[in-house]
Amino acid sequence: MKEKRSPARLEADKILLNLENKNDKELRAVLDELYEEEKQISFRRRILHGKIDIVRQELVRRLNKQHKQGQALFGQKDITKLTDILSKALTDDSRSNTL
């Protein structure tokens, strides 16, 4: 997946240019900024993973309920999608083996 680079992000990345011209104090400040950014990204990532876990658990709960009620867990649409995914994977794999 390609990362989207906002103008603000591109500007912030300029901080890495000409590091050799920065003194030790400036380099430590740059490092502190990067550590803080990493900390914020890590926190956001943990929040997103928590949300993903909650939604995934709700889906599992619903599937269990459907199964207990005797309903099919997979429909024809699911089977078709899985078949498409697997056939594409096989096609992609055979191409990479011929290169």
N, CA, C and O of each residue as an XYZ file, in Angstrom:
396
protein
N       0.853     -1.168      0.000
C       0.000      0.000      0.000
C       0.902      1.236      0.000
O       1.856      1.324      0.773
N       0.593      2.162     -0.856
C       1.379      3.379     -0.959
C       0.924      4.393      0.083
O      -0.270      4.642      0.249
N       1.894      4.971      0.777
C       1.588      5.958      1.813
C       1.223      7.288      1.158
O       1.870      7.722      0.205
N       0.184      7.921      1.677
C      -0.207      9.246      1.190
C       0.650     10.277      1.906
O       0.741     10.272      3.134
N       1.261     11.138      1.160
C       2.159     12.144      1.729
C       1.518     13.520      1.604
O       1.410     14.066      0.506
N       1.101     14.067      2.719
C       0.496     15.397      2.717
C       1.599     16.443      2.580
O       2.766     16.157      2.848
N       1.232     17.649      2.165
C       2.233     18.720      2.104
C       2.903     18.959      3.456
O       4.100     19.241      3.517
N       2.136     18.848      4.533
C       2.715     19.030      5.871
C       3.738     17.936      6.172
O       4.782     18.204      6.767
N       3.436     16.700      5.759
C       4.350     15.580      5.994
C       5.621     15.755      5.178
O       6.722     15.495      5.663
N       5.463     16.201      3.926
C       6.630     16.432      3.084
C       7.512     17.525      3.675
O       8.739     17.431      3.651
N       6.879     18.547      4.199
C       7.624     19.640      4.836
C       8.353     19.127      6.077
O       9.506     19.483      6.319
N       7.683     18.302      6.846
C       8.288     17.756      8.054
C       9.466     16.841      7.710
O      10.425     16.756      8.476
N       9.401     16.160      6.572
C      10.489     15.277      6.168
C      11.746     16.048      5.777
O      12.841     15.486      5.748
N      11.590     17.311      5.481
C      12.753     18.137      5.135
C      13.706     18.263      6.317
O      14.858     18.668      6.161
N      13.216     17.916      7.487
C      14.034     17.964      8.693
C      15.259     17.051      8.555
O      16.274     17.249      9.222
N      15.144     16.051      7.680
C      16.232     15.096      7.501
C      17.299     15.581      6.519
O      18.356     14.966      6.382
N      17.013     16.674      5.850
C      17.994     17.214      4.914
C      19.095     17.950      5.673
O      18.840     18.603      6.685
N      20.273     17.838      5.187
C      21.427     18.562      5.722
C      21.670     18.296      7.208
O      21.974     19.214      7.970
N      21.536     17.061      7.601
C      21.791     16.729      9.008
C      23.220     17.069      9.416
O      23.484     17.431     10.563
N      24.125     16.947      8.468
C      25.531     17.230      8.790
C      25.762     18.690      9.165
O      26.770     19.015      9.792
N      24.830     19.579      8.786
C      24.965     20.999      9.105
C      24.316     21.376     10.430
O      24.377     22.534     10.843
N      23.696     20.406     11.099
C      23.029     20.693     12.372
C      23.986     20.376     13.517
O      24.780     19.438     13.450
N      23.886     21.186     14.571
C      24.712     20.902     15.739
C      24.044     19.815     16.590
O      22.922     19.396     16.305
N      24.736     19.371     17.623
C      24.230     18.279     18.462
C      22.886     18.606     19.097
O      22.016     17.740     19.187
N      22.710     19.837     19.535
C      21.451     20.239     20.169
C      20.299     20.143     19.166
O      19.215     19.664     19.501
N      20.540     20.598     17.940
C      19.514     20.531     16.899
C      19.189     19.084     16.540
O      18.027     18.744     16.316
N      20.214     18.230     16.486
C      19.987     16.817     16.178
C      19.163     16.147     17.277
O      18.284     15.334     16.989
N      19.445     16.485     18.529
C      18.653     15.921     19.631
C      17.200     16.391     19.560
O      16.281     15.631     19.867
N      17.000     17.636     19.157
C      15.638     18.160     19.009
C      14.896     17.417     17.886
O      13.718     17.086     18.022
N      15.595     17.166     16.791
C      15.010     16.409     15.681
C      14.641     15.010     16.165
O      13.547     14.519     15.888
N      15.547     14.381     16.880
C      15.298     13.044     17.403
C      14.108     13.040     18.352
O      13.277     12.133     18.294
N      14.014     14.029     19.216
C      12.881     14.128     20.137
C      11.561     14.276     19.384
O      10.558     13.672     19.765
N      11.558     15.074     18.319
C      10.349     15.244     17.505
C       9.934     13.920     16.865
O       8.756     13.564     16.848
N      10.907     13.211     16.349
C      10.614     11.937     15.694
C      10.118     10.904     16.698
O       9.201     10.141     16.395
N      10.708     10.867     17.882
C      10.231      9.956     18.931
C       8.790     10.282     19.318
O       7.975      9.382     19.518
N       8.487     11.559     19.419
C       7.117     11.962     19.778
C       6.134     11.564     18.677
O       5.041     11.075     18.963
N       6.521     11.772     17.429
C       5.654     11.376     16.315
C       5.420      9.872     16.334
O       4.294      9.416     16.139
N       6.484      9.096     16.568
C       6.363      7.644     16.618
C       5.443      7.219     17.761
O       4.656      6.285     17.610
N       5.538      7.891     18.883
C       4.694      7.595     20.042
C       3.217      7.835     19.706
O       2.359      7.029     20.066
N       2.926      8.939     19.018
C       1.547      9.252     18.631
C       1.010      8.238     17.620
O      -0.139      7.805     17.715
N       1.842      7.866     16.662
C       1.425      6.885     15.661
C       1.171      5.536     16.331
O       0.188      4.863     16.020
N       2.041      5.147     17.235
C       1.891      3.879     17.943
C       0.599      3.858     18.752
O      -0.111      2.853     18.770
N       0.298      4.960     19.414
C      -0.936      5.052     20.197
C      -2.143      4.916     19.286
O      -3.077      4.179     19.601
N      -2.134      5.617     18.164
C      -3.247      5.557     17.201
C      -3.421      4.132     16.667
O      -4.541      3.649     16.501
N      -2.296      3.476     16.401
C      -2.332      2.107     15.905
C      -2.961      1.175     16.944
O      -3.770      0.317     16.589
N      -2.607      1.329     18.206
C      -3.195      0.488     19.254
C      -4.694      0.717     19.362
O      -5.450     -0.234     19.562
N      -5.130      1.952     19.234
C      -6.563      2.266     19.267
C      -7.273      1.576     18.097
O      -8.327      0.965     18.277
N      -6.691      1.677     16.904
C      -7.293      1.039     15.726
C      -7.369     -0.476     15.888
O      -8.370     -1.093     15.524
N      -6.319     -1.070     16.428
C      -6.348     -2.521     16.642
C      -7.422     -2.904     17.656
O      -8.059     -3.948     17.515
N      -7.627     -2.088     18.657
C      -8.702     -2.337     19.615
C     -10.064     -2.301     18.936
O     -10.911     -3.155     19.194
N     -10.274     -1.325     18.078
C     -11.544     -1.222     17.344
C     -11.729     -2.420     16.420
O     -12.825     -2.971     16.325
N     -10.661     -2.821     15.739
C     -10.723     -3.985     14.857
C     -11.116     -5.223     15.664
O     -11.961     -6.005     15.229
N     -10.505     -5.402     16.837
C     -10.830     -6.553     17.690
C     -12.292     -6.554     18.108
O     -12.930     -7.607     18.133
N     -12.825     -5.387     18.435
C     -14.228     -5.273     18.858
C     -15.168     -5.659     17.706
O     -16.110     -6.426     17.903
N     -14.911     -5.135     16.521
C     -15.766     -5.433     15.364
C     -15.645     -6.908     14.990
O     -16.647     -7.560     14.696
N     -14.420     -7.435     15.002
C     -14.216     -8.852     14.683
C     -14.971     -9.731     15.679
O     -15.603    -10.709     15.280
N     -14.915     -9.398     16.961
C     -15.614    -10.188     17.976
C     -17.128    -10.137     17.770
O     -17.816    -11.135     17.983
N     -17.643     -8.995     17.362
C     -19.080     -8.894     17.081
C     -19.468     -9.800     15.916
O     -20.510    -10.454     15.956
N     -18.635     -9.838     14.883
C     -18.911    -10.730     13.758
C     -18.888    -12.193     14.195
O     -19.737    -12.979     13.775
N     -17.932    -12.557     15.024
C     -17.856    -13.933     15.527
C     -19.099    -14.258     16.353
O     -19.668    -15.343     16.236
N     -19.509    -13.311     17.184
C     -20.708    -13.519     18.000
C     -21.923    -13.778     17.112
O     -22.716    -14.679     17.386
N     -22.064    -12.994     16.060
C     -23.199    -13.153     15.148
C     -23.136    -14.478     14.397
O     -24.156    -15.140     14.211
N     -21.932    -14.864     13.965
C     -21.792    -16.143     13.271
C     -22.143    -17.299     14.204
O     -22.804    -18.252     13.791
N     -21.705    -17.220     15.452
C     -22.048    -18.260     16.424
C     -23.562    -18.344     16.621
O     -24.128    -19.433     16.709
N     -24.198    -17.191     16.688
C     -25.653    -17.160     16.859
C     -26.347    -17.801     15.649
O     -27.275    -18.596     15.804
N     -25.885    -17.446     14.446
C     -26.461    -18.032     13.228
C     -26.257    -19.540     13.208
O     -27.163    -20.290     12.846
N     -25.070    -19.980     13.594
C     -24.767    -21.410     13.593
C     -25.680    -22.154     14.573
O     -26.190    -23.229     14.259
N     -25.878    -21.582     15.746
C     -26.743    -22.215     16.753
C     -28.191    -22.279     16.280
O     -28.942    -23.170     16.677
N     -28.582    -21.321     15.421
C     -29.945    -21.311     14.888
C     -30.073    -22.186     13.639
O     -31.141    -22.262     13.031
N     -28.974    -22.844     13.264
C     -29.018    -23.751     12.122
C     -28.826    -23.087     10.775
O     -28.992    -23.730      9.739
N     -28.485    -21.833     10.772
C     -28.278    -21.135      9.503
C     -26.890    -21.464      8.950
O     -25.957    -21.749      9.702
N     -26.775    -21.420      7.635
C     -25.483    -21.631      6.989
C     -24.570    -20.455      7.306
O     -24.995    -19.300      7.281
N     -23.317    -20.760      7.603
C     -22.360    -19.701      7.911
C     -21.804    -19.056      6.651
O     -21.360    -17.908      6.674
N     -21.833    -19.807      5.546
C     -21.306    -19.299      4.290
C     -22.359    -19.432      3.211
O     -23.007    -20.470      3.072
N     -22.518    -18.359      2.451
C     -23.468    -18.372      1.343
C     -22.747    -18.553      0.020
O     -21.519    -18.630     -0.034
N     -23.529    -18.620     -1.039
C     -22.951    -18.787     -2.374
C     -22.033    -17.621     -2.726
O     -21.016    -17.801     -3.396
N     -22.395    -16.438     -2.274
C     -21.564    -15.257     -2.533
C     -20.179    -15.424     -1.902
O     -19.169    -15.069     -2.510
N     -20.137    -15.967     -0.679
C     -18.866    -16.203      0.007
C     -18.023    -17.233     -0.746
O     -16.816    -17.057     -0.909
N     -18.665    -18.302     -1.200
C     -17.966    -19.364     -1.930
C     -17.391    -18.819     -3.229
O     -16.254    -19.128     -3.587
N     -18.171    -18.015     -3.931
C     -17.708    -17.419     -5.185
C     -16.516    -16.500     -4.941
O     -15.536    -16.532     -5.685
N     -16.605    -15.690     -3.908
C     -15.499    -14.778     -3.591
C     -14.240    -15.560     -3.246
O     -13.152    -15.218     -3.710
N     -14.374    -16.603     -2.439
C     -13.228    -17.425     -2.069
C     -12.626    -18.095     -3.299
O     -11.404    -18.146     -3.439
N     -13.459    -18.603     -4.178
C     -12.986    -19.234     -5.411
C     -12.198    -18.233     -6.250
O     -11.145    -18.571     -6.792
N     -12.696    -17.014     -6.358
C     -11.999    -15.974     -7.113
C     -10.643    -15.666     -6.498
O      -9.648    -15.539     -7.212
N     -10.601    -15.547     -5.183
C      -9.343    -15.247     -4.481
C      -8.333    -16.361     -4.704
O      -7.174    -16.101     -5.029
N      -8.775    -17.607     -4.529
C      -7.863    -18.734     -4.675
C      -7.378    -18.895     -6.110
O      -6.205    -19.193     -6.334
N      -8.260    -18.704     -7.080
C      -7.833    -18.853     -8.479
C      -6.857    -17.745     -8.857
O      -5.925    -17.981     -9.627
N      -7.053    -16.557     -8.336
C      -6.113    -15.461     -8.596
C      -4.767    -15.768     -7.958
O      -3.724    -15.528     -8.567
N      -4.778    -16.298     -6.733
C      -3.533    -16.641     -6.051
C      -2.778    -17.712     -6.826
O      -1.555    -17.638     -6.950
N      -3.488    -18.701     -7.345
C      -2.839    -19.751     -8.126
C      -2.261    -19.196     -9.416
O      -1.161    -19.571     -9.822
N      -2.995    -18.309    -10.057
C      -2.521    -17.689    -11.290
C      -1.287    -16.846    -11.019
O      -0.305    -16.928    -11.756
N      -1.327    -16.038     -9.972
C      -0.181    -15.203     -9.608
C       1.026    -16.054     -9.252
O       2.151    -15.719     -9.623
N       0.803    -17.160     -8.532
C       1.890    -18.046     -8.120
C       2.525    -18.712     -9.335
O       3.748    -18.834     -9.406
N       1.707    -19.142    -10.286
C       2.263    -19.801    -11.479
C       3.062    -18.809    -12.325
O       4.039    -19.190    -12.969
N       2.658    -17.566    -12.326
C       3.419    -16.544    -13.060
C       4.774    -16.319    -12.424
O       5.780    -16.207    -13.124
N       4.809    -16.250    -11.084
C       6.082    -15.990    -10.409
C       7.040    -17.169    -10.554
O       8.256    -16.976    -10.519
N       6.522    -18.378    -10.714
C       7.383    -19.553    -10.888
C       7.980    -19.631    -12.283
O       8.994    -20.297    -12.491
N       7.357    -18.955    -13.238
C       7.861    -19.005    -14.617
C       8.866    -17.902    -14.880
O       9.507    -17.899    -15.932
N       9.023    -16.974    -13.965
C       9.956    -15.865    -14.181
C      11.353    -16.223    -13.836
O      12.253    -15.393    -13.965
